[in-house]
């Protein structure tokens, strides 16, 4: 009897120790962020993450418990020990894969590994393109080291602690008792609430809270979370949520306070920059000398200075820009063509008004279901990586930005139909930052500098063409990037982006707009300036509307931020508490907004 109990305790404690050790590994790997905190705070991450480690250890030990219970009645020499070893090694492979993936992805994303990577597995080539060869080699070496060390340790200890012989009916009773204790650990206690990521939160510093989370538990939990949108983010009654969101919705018949265009039907180009936030733009307080062309252009056009990205990923950002639809904390609506096909879209509205449509992207448009979204948006011409030669391609993502922008210029020169709408999504300021120039040491800053040089050349060539006189060029990012790497993924600064309008179709420039707004407001603002219907864009508001409440919303994994003239409210759903709340009314409005957003998603 004792031998079976000893075997069970050995396996459980092995996992507990292994998961506890992952905390200092995470902190050391991200020493740039972790070095700001004291040794005591490092210990607190271990302590506050310990219950989740106990829970995850219980999950991995549970099959061994079942195995030991069966052995009490049907003992077969060595068979059970072999099965236990195989199961544990399989779990170790999975756990080490999660650990290493989490270590590297946190650098770019700023949140612990969840189900987000699964959204991109339909295009594995593009998903893999985010990393450099050096990073993949480093990850492989770490994976081999961690897996080899843990397997070797387990096998050594297995010989010593995992041994029993013969049947033992009586042993099943204490094993069941220990199983009950283990179930309590898995559940996270005997209280009403079960184990969740918020149980690890103990600090105002989001990095320390993240460091306390067990990445394996977090990943598995995200994969098995509810997929029903109307089950998520239930902060209040439906009636209270509808009342709470009313002040945030566009006011019917609200008219613009300013007319920006000298023509109702300008030719339009959306230049959507990959991951270039306001922290790269000097006139907006960003890095000096990184983007001189964008810096100069910001002083020449119509600049929106308090503009915010609605999310942190391209697939979410594009839907916010083109459909005026808010990003979601737990999903990407672009992955659901049945829902996006009936969404309002700027290109489709322009097509109804007689516009010719084209989309330019140097990568694979099958990534994250982008192709289906573009098709249902009405784009007749879609230029992607397959339209460029091998010599025009980067080593990872696709065609270089200067190549795709040159293709867009040729397309404009050959365009016979007017008016036209053309959208281009740049590429090379996405990790792994593979660009054909070297001006700055930091890979991301150097990639931004390259894309900036491409945009500068593109705009200057446009100015020299006849099309400039009735052109509206709108430059904005799909999202910002996490720079510096110590920046929290939830903070306001992480989502600050520029939006710039240029071209001869504008009545007045330069001009600055200091109104709080976000990507989802572009749709109604642009269509209102063109006197085109925009009522289908139910979340988008006219930035220049007289009676519309001005605010910005953004989503991060399992949380949201709200900004208006009253301040900022940031709510982290994992902890069930605000990270920042300058105004209680604003926080309540944000909860109502998110709840109604998920209600709308469920109906589509």
SVG drawing of the C-alpha trace seen along z (x, -y; Angstrom):
<svg xmlns="http://www.w3.org/2000/svg" viewBox="-34 -75 57 85">
<polyline fill="none" stroke="black" stroke-width="0.4" points="0.0,0.0 2.7,-2.4 4.6,-1.8 1.6,-3.0 1.1,-6.1 4.8,-6.9 4.6,-6.5 1.7,-8.9 3.3,-11.5 6.5,-11.2 4.8,-12.0 2.8,-14.8 5.7,-16.5 7.9,-16.1 5.4,-18.2 5.0,-20.7 8.8,-21.3 9.1,-21.5 6.3,-24.1 7.7,-26.1 11.1,-26.3 9.5,-27.7 8.9,-31.0 12.5,-32.0 13.2,-30.7 10.6,-33.1 12.0,-36.0 15.6,-35.3 14.6,-35.0 12.9,-38.4 15.5,-40.0 15.1,-43.3 11.7,-43.6 12.2,-41.5 15.3,-43.4 13.2,-46.3 11.7,-44.3 13.2,-43.2 14.1,-39.6 11.1,-39.7 8.8,-40.4 10.3,-37.5 9.5,-35.3 6.0,-36.6 5.5,-35.5 6.4,-32.0 4.2,-32.1 1.1,-33.5 1.5,-31.2 1.9,-28.2 -1.8,-27.3 -1.9,-27.2 1.2,-25.0 -0.6,-22.6 -3.6,-22.6 -1.6,-21.8 0.4,-19.2 -2.8,-17.5 -4.0,-17.4 -0.8,-15.7 -0.9,-13.3 -4.5,-12.3 -3.8,-9.6 -1.2,-8.1 -3.7,-8.0 -6.1,-6.1 -3.3,-3.8 -2.4,-3.0 -6.0,-2.4 -6.3,0.1 -3.1,1.8 -4.7,2.4 -7.0,4.9 -5.3,6.0 -1.6,6.0 0.6,6.9 4.3,6.9 6.2,3.8 3.3,2.9 2.0,0.1 5.5,-1.4 6.1,-1.5 2.8,-3.1 3.5,-5.7 6.8,-6.6 5.4,-6.9 2.5,-9.2 4.9,-11.4 7.3,-11.8 4.5,-12.7 3.3,-15.3 6.9,-16.6 7.2,-17.0 4.0,-19.0 4.8,-21.0 8.3,-22.0 6.9,-22.9 4.5,-25.3 7.2,-26.7 9.6,-27.5 6.9,-28.9 5.7,-31.1 9.1,-32.4 9.7,-33.6 6.2,-34.8 5.9,-36.9 8.7,-39.1 6.5,-40.2 3.0,-39.8 3.3,-40.8 0.9,-38.2 1.2,-34.5 0.6,-31.8 -3.1,-31.2 -5.1,-29.9 -4.1,-32.8 -1.4,-30.8 -4.1,-28.2 -5.8,-30.9 -2.8,-30.9 -2.2,-27.2 -4.2,-27.1 -1.3,-28.9 1.8,-27.3 4.2,-28.8 3.1,-32.4 2.8,-31.6 6.4,-30.3 7.6,-33.4 7.3,-35.6 10.6,-34.1 14.2,-34.4 16.4,-31.4 18.4,-32.5 15.3,-32.5 14.1,-29.1 17.6,-27.6 17.6,-29.1 14.2,-27.8 15.2,-24.3 18.2,-24.4 16.2,-25.4 13.5,-22.9 16.2,-20.1 17.9,-21.3 14.7,-21.5 13.2,-18.3 16.4,-16.4 17.0,-17.6 13.5,-16.9 13.2,-13.5 16.6,-12.4 15.7,-13.6 12.3,-11.9 13.7,-8.6 16.3,-8.6 13.7,-9.3 11.2,-6.9 13.5,-3.9 13.8,-4.9 10.2,-6.0 7.9,-4.4 7.9,-0.7 5.3,1.7 4.3,5.3 1.2,7.5 -2.4,6.5 -3.4,4.4 -7.2,3.8 -6.8,1.9 -4.4,-0.6 -7.3,-1.8 -8.9,-3.6 -6.0,-5.9 -5.3,-6.5 -8.9,-7.7 -8.5,-9.9 -5.3,-11.4 -7.2,-11.7 -9.8,-13.8 -7.1,-16.1 -5.6,-16.4 -9.0,-17.2 -9.3,-20.1 -5.9,-21.3 -7.0,-21.0 -10.1,-22.9 -8.2,-25.6 -9.8,-25.0 -13.2,-24.3 -14.7,-27.7 -17.3,-28.8 -14.7,-30.0 -12.5,-27.5 -8.9,-28.0 -8.4,-30.8 -5.6,-33.1 -6.9,-35.9 -5.9,-33.9 -2.3,-34.5 -2.7,-38.3 -1.2,-40.1 0.5,-43.2 -0.3,-46.5 2.5,-45.5 1.0,-43.4 4.4,-41.8 4.7,-40.3 1.1,-39.0 1.9,-37.4 5.1,-35.9 3.1,-34.1 0.8,-32.3 1.5,-28.7 1.8,-28.8 0.7,-25.2 -2.4,-25.7 -3.2,-29.0 -2.8,-27.5 -5.0,-24.5 -7.6,-26.6 -7.8,-29.0 -8.2,-26.1 -11.2,-24.7 -12.8,-28.0 -16.4,-28.7 -16.7,-29.3 -20.1,-30.8 -19.9,-34.6 -23.1,-35.2 -21.6,-33.2 -18.7,-35.6 -18.3,-38.9 -21.6,-38.9 -21.0,-41.9 -24.6,-42.9 -28.2,-42.3 -28.9,-42.6 -31.2,-45.6 -28.5,-47.4 -25.9,-46.7 -28.1,-48.1 -28.7,-51.2 -25.0,-51.5 -23.9,-51.3 -26.4,-53.9 -24.2,-56.9 -21.3,-55.2 -23.2,-54.5 -23.4,-56.9 -26.4,-59.3 -28.8,-59.0 -28.7,-62.0 -25.6,-63.5 -23.8,-65.7 -20.2,-66.6 -19.0,-69.9 -16.4,-70.3 -16.1,-69.5 -12.7,-68.2 -13.0,-67.3 -13.3,-69.4 -15.0,-66.6 -17.5,-63.9 -15.8,-61.2 -12.1,-61.4 -9.8,-58.6 -8.8,-56.9 -5.8,-55.0 -5.5,-53.3 -1.9,-52.8 -2.0,-50.5 1.4,-50.2 2.3,-47.0 2.9,-47.7 4.1,-51.3 2.6,-53.1 2.9,-56.7 6.0,-55.8 7.8,-55.8 6.6,-59.3 8.5,-62.3 5.7,-64.9 3.6,-62.6 6.4,-62.2 8.0,-59.1 11.6,-58.0 13.9,-60.5 15.3,-59.8 13.6,-56.5 10.9,-57.6 12.0,-61.0 9.6,-60.7 6.6,-60.0 7.7,-62.8 7.7,-65.3 4.4,-64.1 2.7,-64.4 3.4,-68.2 1.9,-68.4 -1.5,-66.7 -4.6,-66.2 -3.1,-64.5 -5.3,-62.8 -3.2,-63.0 -5.4,-61.0 -6.0,-58.0 -6.0,-54.5 -5.6,-50.9 -8.5,-48.7 -6.3,-45.6 -2.8,-44.2 -2.9,-41.9 -3.3,-42.5 -6.4,-40.4 -8.3,-42.2 -7.0,-45.6 -8.1,-45.2 -11.7,-44.4 -11.7,-47.5 -10.4,-49.7 -12.4,-48.4 -15.6,-47.3 -15.6,-49.8 -16.1,-46.8 -14.5,-46.6 -11.8,-44.0 -12.5,-41.2 -10.3,-40.2 -10.7,-36.4 -11.2,-35.9 -10.6,-37.1 -13.9,-37.6 -12.0,-37.3 -11.7,-33.6 -15.4,-33.3 -16.4,-34.0 -20.0,-33.3 -20.0,-36.3 -17.8,-38.7 -19.7,-38.1 -22.7,-40.1 -20.6,-42.9 -20.6,-46.4 -17.3,-47.2 -15.9,-50.5 -14.8,-48.8 -18.3,-47.4 -19.9,-50.8 -17.5,-52.4 -18.2,-49.7 -21.9,-50.5 -21.0,-54.1 -19.2,-53.1 -15.6,-52.7 -13.1,-50.3 -11.5,-48.2 -8.0,-46.7 -6.0,-45.3 -2.2,-44.9 -0.3,-42.7 3.1,-41.2 2.2,-38.1 -0.2,-35.2 -3.8,-36.4 -5.0,-33.0 -3.4,-33.8 -6.2,-34.1 -8.9,-33.9 -8.0,-37.3 -8.8,-36.2 -12.5,-35.4 -12.8,-38.7 -11.4,-40.6 -13.7,-38.8 -16.8,-39.6 -15.6,-43.2 -16.0,-43.5 -12.3,-43.7 -12.1,-42.7 -8.4,-42.7 -6.3,-41.2 -2.5,-41.3 -0.5,-39.0 2.9,-37.2 2.0,-34.9 2.1,-38.0 5.8,-38.7 8.9,-37.0 11.3,-35.1 13.9,-37.9 11.3,-40.4 10.6,-38.3 12.1,-38.6 13.3,-35.4 10.3,-35.1 7.0,-36.9 6.7,-37.9 7.5,-40.7 9.4,-43.7 7.4,-46.8 9.1,-48.9 8.3,-46.3 4.6,-46.2 4.3,-50.0 5.9,-50.2 3.3,-47.7 0.6,-49.9 2.0,-52.9 2.0,-51.0 -1.5,-50.0 -2.5,-53.6 -0.8,-54.6 -2.7,-51.9 -6.0,-52.5 -8.7,-53.4 -11.7,-53.4 -12.5,-56.3 -13.0,-56.7 -10.9,-54.0 -10.2,-52.7 -7.0,-50.9 -5.7,-49.5 -2.2,-48.3 -0.9,-46.5 2.8,-46.8 4.7,-43.8 8.3,-44.2 8.0,-46.0 6.6,-42.7 8.9,-40.3 11.4,-38.9 12.1,-42.3 13.7,-41.0 14.5,-44.2 17.0,-45.0 18.7,-47.9 20.7,-48.4 20.5,-51.9 19.7,-51.2 20.9,-48.4 17.6,-47.5 15.8,-45.1 12.4,-46.6 13.5,-50.2 15.6,-49.3 12.5,-47.7 10.4,-50.8 13.1,-53.0 13.0,-50.8 9.2,-51.0 9.4,-54.7 11.8,-55.2 9.5,-53.2 6.5,-55.3 8.4,-58.6 9.4,-57.6 5.9,-56.4 4.2,-59.7 6.7,-61.8 6.1,-59.8 2.3,-60.2 2.7,-64.0 4.2,-64.1 1.2,-62.4 -2.0,-63.9 -4.0,-61.7 -2.7,-63.6 -5.1,-66.6 -8.2,-64.5 -6.6,-61.9 -7.2,-61.1 -4.4,-59.2 -5.0,-57.8 -2.0,-56.5 -2.5,-54.5 -1.3,-51.3 -3.1,-48.0 -1.8,-48.1 1.1,-49.3 4.1,-47.2 5.3,-46.4 8.3,-48.7 10.1,-48.9 9.8,-45.3 9.2,-46.2 5.9,-47.9 2.8,-46.3 0.4,-44.8 -2.5,-46.4 -1.5,-50.0 -2.8,-53.0 0.6,-53.7 0.7,-50.2 -2.3,-51.2 -1.5,-54.8 -1.2,-55.1 -1.1,-57.9 -3.7,-58.5 -2.8,-61.0 -4.9,-62.2 -3.0,-63.6 -3.7,-64.5 -5.2,-67.1 -8.8,-66.1 -8.4,-67.8 -9.6,-71.3 -7.2,-72.3 -3.8,-71.0 -1.9,-71.0 -4.4,-70.5 -4.4,-68.7 -7.4,-66.9 -7.1,-66.3 -10.4,-64.4 -10.2,-61.0 -11.1,-58.3 -10.0,-54.9 -9.7,-52.8 -13.4,-51.8 -14.4,-55.4 -12.7,-55.8 -15.6,-54.1 -18.4,-56.5 -16.1,-59.5 -15.0,-58.9 -18.4,-57.9 -20.0,-61.0 -17.5,-63.2 -18.5,-61.7 -22.3,-61.9 -22.6,-58.1 -24.9,-56.1 -23.1,-54.7 -25.9,-53.4 -24.8,-49.8 -21.6,-50.6 -23.3,-50.3 -20.2,-50.8 -18.4,-53.4 -18.9,-57.1 -18.2,-60.3 -15.1,-61.9 -16.5,-65.3 -20.1,-64.6 -21.7,-67.3 -23.6,-65.1 -21.6,-61.9 -19.7,-61.0 -16.0,-60.8 -14.1,-57.8 -11.7,-55.1 -11.9,-51.4 -9.2,-48.8 -9.0,-45.1 -6.1,-43.0 -6.2,-39.3 -9.1,-38.9 -9.5,-42.6 -10.3,-46.1 -9.3,-49.7 -11.6,-52.8 -10.5,-56.4 -12.4,-59.6 -12.2,-63.2 -12.7,-61.9 -9.6,-59.7 -8.8,-56.0 -10.4,-52.8 -8.5,-49.5 -10.2,-46.3 -8.4,-42.9 -11.0,-40.1 -8.5,-37.5 -8.2,-39.2 -11.8,-40.5 -10.5,-44.0 -9.5,-47.2 -5.9,-47.9 -6.7,-51.6 -9.9,-53.5 -9.9,-57.2 -13.7,-57.2 -16.2,-54.6 -18.8,-55.6 -16.3,-55.1 -15.4,-51.6 -19.1,-50.7 -19.6,-51.9 -16.7,-49.8 -18.2,-46.7 -21.5,-47.4 -19.8,-48.0 -17.9,-44.7 -21.0,-42.7 -23.1,-44.2 -20.3,-43.6 -20.3,-39.8 -24.1,-39.8 -23.8,-41.2 -21.2,-38.7 -23.4,-35.8 -26.3,-37.0 -24.2,-37.3"/>
</svg>
